[in-house]
Amino acid sequence: MRAEHGIPRGAISTYQRIARHVGRLRGARAVGNALATNPFPIIIPCHRAIRTDLTVGGYQGGIKMKRTLLQMEGIDFNETGHVTTKDFVY
């Protein structure tokens, strides 16, 4: 969760990039599972992690809420629901 906390407002990362950053080359699913149990979503902004295919993935508050939070931070989406922003962390 510390790696997720390091993603600044207006930027995103993927579950896979976060996993690689923490030394788990094949740990994308583990990252997603850890973020799904995040007890502090305001402090640890787990909405900033998306799937490698550039779709939003899951979120405790629902996919619509995750997309809304990302859009409020300036993350853009195309008509198919994929993130168009390329400002990735890690």
TORTOR-711529 format. One record per residue: x, y, z of N, C-alpha, C, O in turn; residue number from 1; residue in one letter. Coordinates in nm, 2 decimals, always signed. Atoms other than C-alpha are relative to their C-alpha. Layout:
! residues N
PT      n.X      n.Y      n.Z     ca.X     ca.Y     ca.Z      c.X      c.Y      c.Z      o.X      o.Y      o.Z   bakol   zase
PT        X        Y        Z        X        Y        Z        X        Y        Z        X        Y        Z     NUM      A
...
! end
This chain:
! residues 90
PT      n.X      n.Y      n.Z     ca.X     ca.Y     ca.Z      c.X      c.Y      c.Z      o.X      o.Y      o.Z   bakol   zase
PT    +0.08    -0.12    +0.00    +0.00    +0.00    +0.00    +0.09    +0.13    +0.00    +0.04    +0.23    -0.04       1      M
PT    -0.09    -0.11    +0.01    +0.30    +0.23    +0.04    +0.02    +0.05    -0.14    +0.03    +0.17    -0.17       2      R
PT    -0.02    -0.04    +0.14    +0.36    +0.22    -0.33    -0.12    +0.07    -0.06    -0.10    +0.17    -0.13       3      A
PT    +0.12    -0.07    +0.05    +0.00    +0.32    -0.40    -0.01    +0.14    +0.06    -0.05    +0.23    -0.01       4      E
PT    +0.00    -0.13    -0.06    +0.03    +0.60    -0.16    +0.10    +0.10    -0.07    +0.08    +0.22    -0.06       5      H
PT    -0.09    -0.08    +0.07    +0.32    +0.73    -0.37    -0.04    +0.05    -0.13    +0.03    +0.13    -0.20       6      G
PT    +0.05    -0.05    +0.13    +0.11    +0.79    -0.68    -0.07    +0.14    +0.03    -0.17    +0.14    +0.10       7      I
PT    +0.06    -0.14    -0.02    +0.04    +1.17    -0.69    -0.14    +0.02    -0.07    -0.17    -0.05    -0.16       8      P
PT    +0.12    -0.04    +0.05    -0.29    +1.32    -0.76    +0.02    +0.03    -0.15    +0.11    +0.10    -0.19       9      R
PT    +0.00    -0.02    +0.14    -0.36    +1.33    -1.14    +0.09    -0.10    -0.08    +0.10    -0.09    -0.20      10      G
PT    -0.09    +0.10    +0.06    -0.13    +1.03    -1.21    -0.07    -0.14    +0.03    -0.15    -0.15    +0.12      11      A
PT    +0.05    +0.13    -0.02    -0.20    +0.66    -1.23    +0.11    -0.10    -0.01    +0.22    -0.07    -0.06      12      I
PT    -0.09    +0.11    +0.02    -0.03    +0.33    -1.23    -0.09    -0.12    -0.03    -0.21    -0.12    -0.01      13      S
PT    +0.08    +0.13    +0.02    -0.13    -0.03    -1.31    +0.04    -0.09    +0.11    +0.14    -0.08    +0.18      14      T
PT    -0.03    +0.10    -0.11    -0.15    -0.32    -1.07    +0.13    -0.07    -0.03    +0.21    -0.09    +0.06      15      Y
PT    -0.12    +0.07    +0.04    +0.13    -0.48    -1.27    +0.12    +0.09    +0.03    +0.22    +0.04    +0.08      16      Q
PT    -0.11    -0.09    -0.03    +0.36    -0.17    -1.25    +0.03    +0.01    +0.15    +0.14    +0.01    +0.19      17      R
PT    -0.02    -0.01    -0.14    +0.30    -0.15    -0.88    +0.07    -0.13    +0.05    +0.16    -0.12    +0.13      18      I
PT    -0.06    +0.13    -0.04    +0.38    -0.52    -0.83    +0.15    +0.00    -0.04    +0.23    -0.05    +0.04      19      A
PT    -0.15    +0.00    +0.04    +0.71    -0.48    -1.03    +0.08    +0.09    +0.09    +0.19    +0.06    +0.12      20      R
PT    -0.07    -0.10    -0.08    +0.80    -0.17    -0.83    +0.03    -0.06    +0.14    +0.14    -0.03    +0.20      21      H
PT    -0.02    +0.06    -0.14    +0.77    -0.37    -0.50    +0.07    -0.14    -0.01    +0.09    -0.20    +0.09      22      V
PT    -0.08    +0.12    +0.02    +0.97    -0.66    -0.65    -0.08    -0.13    -0.02    -0.02    -0.24    -0.01      23      G
PT    +0.08    +0.12    +0.03    +0.69    -0.90    -0.73    -0.04    +0.00    -0.15    -0.15    +0.05    -0.18      24      R
PT    +0.02    -0.01    +0.15    +0.71    -0.95    -1.11    -0.13    -0.05    -0.04    -0.19    +0.00    -0.14      25      L
PT    +0.12    +0.06    +0.04    +0.40    -1.16    -1.13    -0.11    +0.02    +0.11    -0.20    -0.06    +0.13      26      R
PT    +0.09    -0.02    -0.11    +0.21    -1.00    -0.84    -0.11    +0.10    -0.02    -0.17    +0.15    +0.08      27      G
PT    +0.11    -0.09    +0.03    -0.05    -0.79    -1.01    -0.13    -0.03    +0.08    -0.20    +0.06    +0.13      28      A
PT    +0.12    +0.04    -0.07    -0.34    -0.99    -0.87    +0.01    +0.02    +0.15    -0.09    +0.06    +0.22      29      R
PT    -0.02    -0.02    -0.14    -0.19    -0.97    -0.52    -0.01    +0.15    +0.04    -0.07    +0.18    +0.14      30      A
PT    +0.02    -0.15    -0.02    -0.17    -0.59    -0.55    -0.15    +0.04    +0.00    -0.19    +0.11    +0.08      31      V
PT    +0.14    -0.02    +0.01    -0.53    -0.58    -0.66    -0.08    -0.04    +0.12    -0.16    +0.03    +0.18      32      G
PT    +0.07    +0.06    -0.12    -0.64    -0.80    -0.37    +0.04    +0.09    +0.13    -0.05    +0.11    +0.21      33      N
PT    -0.04    -0.09    -0.11    -0.44    -0.58    -0.12    -0.08    +0.13    +0.00    -0.12    +0.18    +0.10      34      A
PT    +0.07    -0.13    +0.01    -0.60    -0.26    -0.25    -0.15    -0.02    +0.02    -0.21    +0.07    +0.07      35      L
PT    +0.14    +0.03    -0.02    -0.94    -0.42    -0.24    -0.04    +0.00    +0.15    -0.15    +0.02    +0.19      36      A
PT    +0.02    +0.01    -0.14    -0.90    -0.45    +0.14    +0.05    +0.13    +0.07    +0.06    +0.13    +0.19      37      T
PT    -0.05    -0.13    -0.06    -0.77    -0.09    +0.19    -0.10    +0.06    +0.09    -0.20    +0.10    +0.05      38      N
PT    +0.09    -0.06    -0.10    -0.92    +0.04    +0.51    +0.00    +0.15    +0.00    -0.08    +0.21    +0.07      39      P
PT    -0.02    -0.15    +0.00    -0.81    +0.40    +0.44    +0.00    +0.05    -0.15    +0.10    +0.11    -0.19      40      F
PT    +0.00    -0.04    +0.14    -0.92    +0.48    +0.08    +0.02    +0.15    -0.02    +0.06    +0.20    -0.13      41      P
PT    -0.02    -0.15    +0.01    -0.90    +0.86    +0.15    +0.15    +0.03    +0.01    +0.21    +0.11    -0.06      42      I
PT    -0.14    -0.02    -0.03    -0.54    +0.83    +0.28    +0.09    -0.07    -0.11    +0.19    -0.02    -0.16      43      I
PT    -0.07    +0.08    +0.10    -0.42    +0.56    +0.04    -0.09    -0.01    -0.12    -0.18    -0.09    -0.12      44      I
PT    +0.09    -0.02    +0.11    -0.58    +0.65    -0.29    +0.00    -0.12    -0.10    +0.06    -0.11    -0.21      45      P
PT    +0.00    +0.12    +0.08    -0.64    +0.30    -0.43    -0.07    +0.02    -0.14    -0.05    -0.07    -0.22      46      C
PT    +0.07    -0.02    +0.12    -0.85    +0.44    -0.71    +0.10    +0.04    -0.12    +0.07    +0.04    -0.23      47      H
PT    -0.10    -0.04    +0.10    -0.52    +0.55    -0.89    +0.07    -0.12    -0.06    +0.16    -0.10    -0.15      48      R
PT    -0.05    +0.12    +0.06    -0.44    +0.19    -0.98    -0.10    -0.06    -0.10    -0.22    -0.07    -0.06      49      A
PT    +0.09    +0.05    +0.10    -0.59    +0.06    -1.30    +0.06    -0.13    -0.06    +0.17    -0.17    -0.03      50      I
PT    -0.04    +0.12    +0.07    -0.57    -0.26    -1.51    +0.10    +0.03    -0.11    +0.10    +0.14    -0.16      51      R
PT    -0.10    -0.02    +0.11    -0.29    -0.31    -1.76    -0.06    +0.03    -0.14    +0.00    +0.09    -0.22      52      T
PT    +0.07    -0.03    +0.12    -0.55    -0.30    -2.04    -0.06    +0.14    -0.01    -0.13    +0.17    -0.10      53      D
PT    +0.05    -0.14    -0.02    -0.62    +0.06    -1.93    -0.14    +0.02    +0.03    -0.20    +0.13    +0.01      54      L
PT    +0.13    -0.02    -0.05    -0.96    -0.01    -1.80    +0.01    +0.02    +0.16    +0.12    -0.01    +0.21      55      T
PT    -0.02    -0.04    -0.14    -1.04    +0.10    -1.44    +0.02    -0.12    +0.10    +0.08    -0.10    +0.20      56      V
PT    -0.01    +0.10    -0.10    -1.06    -0.24    -1.27    -0.10    +0.02    +0.11    -0.20    +0.10    +0.10      57      G
PT    +0.09    +0.00    -0.11    -1.24    -0.29    -0.94    +0.02    +0.12    +0.09    +0.13    +0.18    +0.09      58      G
PT    -0.02    -0.10    -0.10    -1.30    -0.05    -0.66    -0.11    -0.02    +0.11    -0.22    -0.06    +0.08      59      Y
PT    +0.09    +0.02    -0.11    -1.47    -0.07    -0.32    -0.13    +0.08    -0.01    -0.24    +0.03    +0.02      60      Q
PT    +0.11    -0.09    +0.02    -1.70    +0.22    -0.40    -0.07    -0.02    -0.13    -0.17    +0.05    -0.16      61      G
PT    +0.06    +0.02    +0.13    -1.79    +0.08    -0.74    +0.08    +0.06    -0.12    +0.15    +0.16    -0.10      62      G
PT    -0.07    -0.05    +0.12    -1.65    +0.13    -1.09    -0.03    +0.14    -0.04    +0.05    +0.22    -0.08      63      I
PT    +0.05    -0.14    +0.03    -1.86    +0.44    -1.15    +0.07    +0.10    +0.09    +0.12    +0.21    +0.04      64      K
PT    -0.07    -0.09    -0.09    -1.71    +0.60    -0.84    +0.14    +0.02    -0.03    +0.20    +0.13    -0.03      65      M
PT    -0.14    -0.01    +0.03    -1.36    +0.51    -0.93    +0.03    +0.08    -0.13    +0.12    +0.17    -0.12      66      K
PT    -0.01    -0.08    +0.12    -1.40    +0.66    -1.28    -0.02    +0.15    +0.03    +0.05    +0.23    -0.02      67      R
PT    +0.03    -0.14    -0.04    -1.55    +0.97    -1.13    +0.12    +0.07    +0.07    +0.16    +0.18    +0.05      68      T
PT    -0.11    -0.05    -0.07    -1.26    +1.01    -0.89    +0.12    +0.03    -0.09    +0.19    +0.13    -0.08      69      L
PT    -0.11    -0.02    +0.10    -1.01    +0.97    -1.17    -0.02    +0.12    -0.08    +0.07    +0.20    -0.11      70      L
PT    +0.03    -0.12    +0.09    -1.18    +1.22    -1.39    +0.01    +0.13    +0.08    +0.05    +0.23    +0.02      71      Q
PT    -0.02    -0.12    -0.08    -1.19    +1.47    -1.10    +0.15    +0.04    +0.02    +0.18    +0.15    +0.04      72      M
PT    -0.14    -0.02    -0.01    -0.81    +1.43    -1.09    +0.06    +0.03    -0.14    +0.18    +0.05    -0.15      73      E
PT    -0.05    -0.03    +0.13    -0.78    +1.50    -1.46    +0.04    -0.12    -0.09    +0.10    -0.10    -0.20      74      G
PT    -0.02    +0.12    +0.08    -0.76    +1.14    -1.59    -0.11    -0.01    -0.11    -0.23    +0.00    -0.07      75      I
PT    +0.10    +0.01    +0.11    -0.93    +1.11    -1.93    -0.02    -0.14    -0.05    +0.06    -0.23    -0.03      76      D
PT    +0.05    +0.13    +0.06    -1.12    +0.82    -2.09    -0.04    +0.02    -0.14    -0.10    +0.12    -0.18      77      F
PT    +0.05    -0.01    +0.13    -1.20    +0.74    -2.44    -0.14    -0.06    +0.00    -0.19    -0.10    +0.10      78      N
PT    +0.14    +0.04    +0.01    -1.55    +0.63    -2.57    -0.02    -0.15    +0.04    -0.13    -0.19    +0.07      79      E
PT    +0.01    +0.14    -0.04    -1.47    +0.26    -2.49    +0.03    -0.02    +0.15    +0.03    -0.13    +0.20      80      T
PT    -0.02    +0.01    -0.15    -1.39    +0.34    -2.12    +0.15    -0.03    +0.03    +0.17    -0.06    +0.15      81      G
PT    -0.14    +0.02    -0.03    -1.01    +0.31    -2.15    +0.06    +0.13    +0.03    +0.03    +0.23    -0.02      82      H
PT    -0.07    -0.12    -0.04    -0.78    +0.55    -1.99    +0.09    +0.05    -0.11    +0.16    -0.03    -0.18      83      V
PT    -0.08    -0.05    +0.11    -0.61    +0.78    -2.24    +0.12    +0.07    +0.05    +0.22    +0.10    -0.02      84      T
PT    -0.11    -0.06    -0.07    -0.38    +0.95    -1.99    +0.12    -0.09    +0.00    +0.11    -0.21    +0.03      85      T
PT    -0.12    +0.08    +0.00    -0.02    +0.83    -2.02    +0.10    +0.04    +0.11    +0.22    +0.00    +0.11      86      K
PT    -0.08    -0.04    -0.11    +0.11    +0.98    -1.70    +0.01    -0.11    +0.11    -0.06    -0.10    +0.21      87      D
PT    -0.01    +0.12    -0.09    +0.21    +0.65    -1.53    +0.11    +0.02    +0.10    +0.22    +0.08    +0.07      88      F
PT    -0.10    +0.01    -0.10    +0.40    +0.61    -1.21    +0.05    -0.14    +0.01    -0.03    -0.23    +0.00      89      V
PT    -0.07    +0.13    -0.01    +0.65    +0.33    -1.17    +0.01    -0.06    -0.14    +0.06    -0.17    -0.16      90      Y
! end
